[in-house]
Amino acid sequence: MSGSVPTNARPEMSMSSSLPPIAISAVDIPARAAVSFYPEPFSARMNGREKRQLGEFFGLQNFGVNLTRLAPNAVSSLCHSHAKQDEFVYVVTGHPTLHTDQGRIRLAPGMCAGFKAGTGNSHHLLNETSEEVLYLEVGDRTPNEQVTYPDDDLQFVRSEGKAQFAHKDGTPY
């Protein structure tokens, strides 16, 4: 039968489709407009950090994936630990220093680190070099999360879909 389409043929995607592309260069995904969602004075400490929300771009809902760039002397986040959310980082380029409760370690391209939820092992990356650092960060989106920041008067709680930063005594920012 000429002109018929086999049942196992893949449909062609229209270029005008509202769906995201199946694949794209990660650096072509726009950087997130907000440098940080931390309240001040903490937000300003994230200058030099740029996130490309890869998972958001593709509409992923169960976990997040960010391609994050750290300029020299920039930090990935405030030192923190998650109660319920696992976290993973993979270094693409550069040599960030991983700070944890267990000490410091200089990472290199191809190295990775994982942070199991509920351990209380606080962590963050710091770019102490004169070169940019590029890394992937992956985290799940477990509901009712609590994040502690041992070095700062800050905590984060997400409960019933509501997210809030507060002082350690519970007073909201």
N, C-alpha and C positions, 0 to 999 in steps of 0.2 A: 504494500500500500504506500504509494508515494505521498509525501506530505504529512504522514502521521508521525507522531512523536512516540518513541518507545517509552513504556511505563517506567523504566529505570533511568531515564535521562534526567539530568539535573536541569532545573529551570535556570534561565539566564536572569541575572540580577539587573534591574534597571538602574541606570546611573542617577535617576531622579528619586530613587528609593529613600525613604526617611530613616531606614535602618543604617547603623554605622557600617563601615566597610568590614569585611571579614578579617583583613590584615592591613596594617599600616606601620610605618616607621614610628617608633615610640617618640622620637624627637619632634615629629610632626603634630603630635597631640598638643594642644595649647597648654601652657603652664596655668596652674590655678591662679586666679586673680588675687586671692587673699594669701599673704605670706604666712599668716598664722591665724588660728582661731582662739589662741590664748588671750585672756584679758590683759590690759596693761597693768603693770610695767613689763610683763613677761613677753608679750607679743614683739616688742622692739628687739628682744634678744635673738629673734629668729631672722634678722636681716642677713642676707647672703644665702638664704635657703630658697630653693625653687622646686615646686612639686608639679609633676605631670601625672594626673590621676588616670592611669591607664585602665584600671578596672571600671571606673565611672564612665569612661568614654564608650566602653562596650556594654554598659548597662549591667555589669555584674552586681549581684546583690548579696551573695554569701561571703565574699571576701573582697578585700581591697588590695590593689597593687599600685604602687606609686614609683615612678622614676624620679629620683630626687637628686638635685645638684646642690653641692655645698661649695660656695666660694671659699677662698682662704680665710681662716679664722671663724668660719660659720659653724653652727651646731645643728644637728638633726632635729633636736627637740630638747625640752628640759629633761633632766634625768628623771626617769619614771619607771613604774612597774604596773602591770595589768593584773587585775584579779581574775578575769575570765577570758581574756583575749590572748591567743598565741600570736607571736610576732616573729618575723624572719627577715633578715637582710642579706643581700648578695652584692658584693662590690664589683662594679663594672670597670671603673677607672679610678686612679688615684690611690692614696694611702691614708684613709681616715684612722683615727685612734678611737677604739671602742673603750668606753668607760663603763665599768660595771661595779657592783659591790665586791666582786672578786679581784678587782684591779684593772689595769690598763693593758691593752694589746694593740699594736700597730697592725692594721689589716692591709691586704694587697689585693689587686685585681684577681678575681676568681675565688676569693675567700668568702665564707658566709658565716652567719651566726644566727642562732635561734633562741627565743626566749619563751619558755613554757609559762603559761598563765598560772597565777597563784603562787609562784615561788617567792615573790617579793624581791627578786634580784633586779634592782633598778639599773637602767642602762641608757646610754645615748652615744652618738658619734660626734666627734669633733674633728674638723679639718685643721690640723696644726701645720700644714704644709703651705707652700706658695703656689701649688697647682690645684685646679678644681678636682672635686671628688664627684663621682656619679655612681649611684647605687640603686638597687631595687629594694623596696620594702613591701612586705606582704603581711596582712593581718586579717584575721577572721572578723566577723561582725556579730559576735555573740551578744544577745540583748542583755540589758541590766548590768552593764559594765561599770567598774569603778577603777580609777587610775590614781595612784598615789605619786606624789612628787616629794621625795625625802629632803631635798635641799631647798625647797621653796614653800611658802605659805599658800599652798594650792592643792586642791583635789578636784577630780572630775567624776561626776556620777551621771550615768544614763539609766533611767528607770522609766518603764512604761512609755518608751519612745521619746521621753523628754531628756534633754542634755543640759547640764549646768555645771559651771565652774564655781567653786566656793573656796573660802579660806578654810584652813584646817579645822577651825572651830565650827564650820558649817554655815557661816555668814556668806550669803551670795556676793559675787563680784558684780 
